[in-house]
Amino acid sequence: MLRRTGLTVLAATVLVDMIGFGIVLPLLPFYAEEFGATPLDVTLIIASFSAMQLVAAPIWGRFSDRMGRRRLLIGGLFASAISYLLFAVADSLTLVLLSRVAAGAAGGNISVAQAYVADSTEGSERARGMGLIGAASGLGIMIGPAIGGFFSQWGLGAPGYVAAGLCALNAIAAIALLPESVHFTDKGRREAAAAHEAASFGGWLRTLTRFPLRVLLSVYFLTITSFTAMTAVLALYLERVFQMDASDMGLVFTAAGAVTVVVRGIVVGRLVKRLGEAVTVRFGSVVLGVGLGAVVLIPNKWWLAAVIPLWAFGTGILFPSLASLVSQATDRNSQGSILGGSQLAGGLGRVLGPVWAGLLFQQVAIGSPFLMAAGLSVLAFGMSLRIPGPADSAIDAREAWAGRMGVPDPPDAADPAT
């Protein structure tokens, strides 16, 4: 079981990393324009973070399977500190771009944090731990812009110093307070070297594409692309239909973030304990789909008070439950590699979702992205019906291991959560 101190420091690690991200993101377009950036330059710089995170997450995860979670998490925090320091001292567009590439690479350690939780929890506690990590991430993105806005009065680069300082302080706290993951004893390392199903690139690909992981990652891709598509064009839709402005949108996203933080921090663990992860995923995909489709049906902006909690609740219970299921569908020595692979699927969804949403918004109709997103969520629900229950997962895991290794059962086969 994950000790309270470890979980607190782990959540703080993710929180501070996301605060740093939130601090600089709203200022980035204005900061880049000071160095002569065009609108295209700005979008490319913003995209560079997600693109680098997409590449880095599987790499961070694979290294953490071999080296341990703690040192990778601490290293990621120091790397984030350096990236934000580069942002603060930038005197050219090239340095601004480099700072975001470095931040994206450091931000890939979210898969390491998830693997740490997976190492140290079982059953419904795993979904609860994943939810708390997600809540910390959401909270950081919520409060980061406010911190950045306050310190920007001393210059647009000043918030970078604040973000760098927070990451460095948290890294020092992690050195003092964060224990290594329970599976990374000397014995655990020997086991990892001998019995790591994703040790090779080919083994990693085979693991990601076997049942039930291929189903879980497909559901994740469909739901994350639906959600990010909605967020990409929501402001444009509400401005055209209800004449809402930037300050209104700030309230919308703050409210959605607050609901998500509460759901991930409090509700998801209890719901999974009662229903199980598979049913929670199905429930979440349905609620998400209803929330996305309802955007085009509301008669005035006040109805957003009813719609916002739907998509926020749906994603709040859906994504931690999927992460828990992914972690249970592989052996304990491959947690970082496979959870990093899931971040690859999620990253592709976050890149592609806004693209097709923008095309539909511009070329078809302004409400069409929301209907398309709702349809994809329904498709995800249909695919989620193939997610096996706990007993089926245990059987699948034993059979898959026997086929790969030529032995009757994997180590600890009686406990599929490990």
Secondary structure, 3 states (H helix, E strand, C coil): CCCHHHHHHHHHHHHHHHHHHHHHCCCHHHHHHCCCCCHHHHHHHHHHHHHHHHHHHHHHHHHHHHHCHHHHHHHHHHHHHHHHHHHHHCCCHHHHHHHHHHHHHHHHHHHHHHHHHHHHCCCHHHHHHHHHHHHHHHHHHHHHHHHHHHHHHHCCCHHHHHHHHHHHHHHHHHHHHCCCCCCCCHHHHHHHHHCCCCCCHHHHHHHHHCCCHHHHHHHHHHHHHHHHHHHHHHHHHHHHHHCCCHHHHHHHHHHHHHHHHHHHHHHHHHHHHHHCHHHHHHHHHHHHHHHHHHCCCCCCHHHHHHHHHHHHHHHHHHHHHHHHHHHHCCCHHHHHHHHHHHHHHHHHHHHHHHHHHHHHHHHCCCCHHHHHHHHHHHHHHHHHCCCCCHHHHHHHHHHHHHHHHCCCCCCCCCCCCC
